[in-house]
Amino acid sequence: MKKIIYIFRHGETDSNIEHRMQGWLDVPLNSNGVAQARALAQKLMDVRFDVVYSSPSSRALDTARAVVGDQQIITNGDLREWNMGDFCGHIVRLTDSPADTPIDMSGDVIYAPFALLSNDDYVPPNGESYNMFIARVRKAILDIVKNSDGNTIAIATHTGVAKNIIKQFTDIKWPRGGMPNAEYLKLKYDGEKFTLIDMPDWLSSPF
């Protein structure tokens, strides 16, 4: 059975403005994020969703509520952002300096070796590796499209999750800057593969 999936990112938070890692921290929408969520609702006002899923993080869940109103929302913990553990809440700067090893986690700004954080098997303290993250996202999306009733599905989530859906299920390269707050992408699932529908401007931007 063909299914249409709308995947949208939450509205803006103060941590987005400050370039802080959020991960599993429950950071709420700021006033601009609330306005962005309402604007997204206007964009999607003519779409009837048969089922709605959301990350349990309030910034995603409140964005979903703005879009679908009183419709039931199913929270799914596997739709949460990449869990960067003790890095969350901090501003992280990548460095190549040996002096930044071991990592000093005590300050507001953390200097972390690029080689370490770019290792897909590296597990941050109290977090998950990138490979653990992408496996979680893959399982969540496949479970949703294979087991959900209805043909039109909404998923409210985070930029890291959206990025991995694109990377794992389409041939599209990820654009510089990532998915903007309160933007969406639309996919078709035919029972075997995903196809991107209506390429958004932010996704077609060059590197």
N, C-alpha and C positions, 0 to 999 in steps of 0.2 A: 504494500500500500504506500502510495506517495505521501510524503509529509513535508510541510513547509515549516521551517524553524527560524524564528526571529531571535537573534542573540543580541542583547544590549548591555552596555556598560552602565554602571551607576553614575549618578551626577557627581559634581565636584565636592571634595572635602578640603578642610584646611590643610591636611597632610599632603594632598596633591599640590597645593600651592607652595608648600614648604619643601617639597621633594623628599618627604619622609617615606620610608618603607612602611606600608600598612599591613600587608599580609593578613593574618588572622585577627589583628586588632580590630575592635568594633568601633571604627571611627565614623561618626554621623555625617550626613550631608550638611554642608554649610548653606547659607541663604541662597547663594548663586546655584548650588547643586540642586536645591529644591526647585528653583525656577527652571533649571535645565530639564529636570525630570518632568515638569509640567509641559514644557515645550516638546519633549519627546512624546508625551501622551497625545498632544495635538497632531504630531506627525503620523501617529499610528491609530488615530481615532476611528478610522474606517475598517480596521482589522478586527475580526472576531476570533479570539483565541479559544481553542477548545480546552487547552490545559496550560497552566502557567507554573513554571518552576523558578526558584530563586535560591541563590546563596543565602544562608541565614544571617550574614553580616548586615547590619541595619542599613548601611548605605545602599546595598543592592536591593534589600527587601522594601525599603521606602520608595525607591525608584520604581520597583515593580508595582507597588500599591498606587503610585501616581498614574501609571500607565493603564492598569486594569481595574482600578476602583475596588468595588466590593467583591470581585470575582475571587474564588478560592485560589490561594497560592500554596504550592507544595515546596517546602524548603528542603534543600538537599545539601548536606555538608560537603559533598565532593565538588560542589560548584564554587567553593571558597577560593580565594586567591592563593598563590604560592606561599607556603608557610616558611618564612625566613627566620623563624624562631627569635633568638635574642637580638637580631638585627632590627626587628620591627620596632617602630617608634623612633628610630634614629635616621639621621641623614648619613648615607653611606657614600664614601668617596673611594673609587678604585685607584690603586697605586701599584707601581712596580718596585717600590723601595724596600730593600731587605730590612730596613729599620722598622717597618710596620708589621713585622712578624716576630713573636706572636701578636695577634690582633688585640688591641686595647679596646675593650668593650665598655669602658667606664664613662666615656664622654658622650655628649650629644651628637657629635660628628665622629663617625667611625671610619678609619682608613683601613681598607681591606685589600689584600693582594688580588689583582685581576686573575692571575693564574689559578688561585684557589676558588674564587667565586665562579669562574668559567668552567670549572670541572663539574660535569653533569652528575657525578656521583658524590660530590661533597655534600655532607649533611650539616647545615648550620646548627649551632647549639640549640636544642629544643625545637628544631625545625624539621624540614624534609628536603631531600635532594631534588634537583631538577628532574631527574629521571623518575623519582617517586611521584612528583607532581604531574608530569605528563601522563603517566600511567593512570593516575587517579582521574584526570580529566577525560581521558579516552574512554575509560570504563563508564564514567557517569553519562557521557553523551550517547554512547551506544545503548546503554540501558534505557535512557529516556526515549530515544527514537524507536527502539524495538518493542518497548513495553507500554508506551503511553497510548491511551485511547484518544481518538480524534486526529484530525489531519493538520491542524495549525497549532504550533507549539511556541510559547514564549519562554525565554530563558534570561533571567536577570543575573548578571555576574560581574566579572572584573576583567581588566585589560589583559592580565596574564593568562586567564582562562580563554578569553576570546582569541588571543594570539595563538595559543596552542591548538585550538579547534581549527583555525585557518591552516596552521603548519601541518597538522596531522591528517586533515581530511580534504584539503584542496591543494592545488599546485601554485597558489598565489604566494608571492614573497611578502614578507612583513614590511610595511612601510616605516620609514624613519619617524619616530615620535609615537608610534603605536595608535591605539584606538582612542579617540577623544572621549571625554566624559559625555554620557547620555547620547551616544551615537549607537547605531545598530547595523547589523549585517543580516542578510537573509539567505538561507540555504534551502535547497531541496534535497530530500533523501528518498531514493527510489527503492529502498530495500537492500541495496548493495553498496551504493556510493553516494557521496555528497556532491552537489553542484552549487556554486555560488550564483545567486540571482541578483541582478541589478547592482553591478559594481559601484560601491559608494566612492565618492571623491577621495576621502581620506585613505582608502585602501589602495587606490590606483596611483597615489603620489610616488614619485621616484625616490630612490635612496639618495 
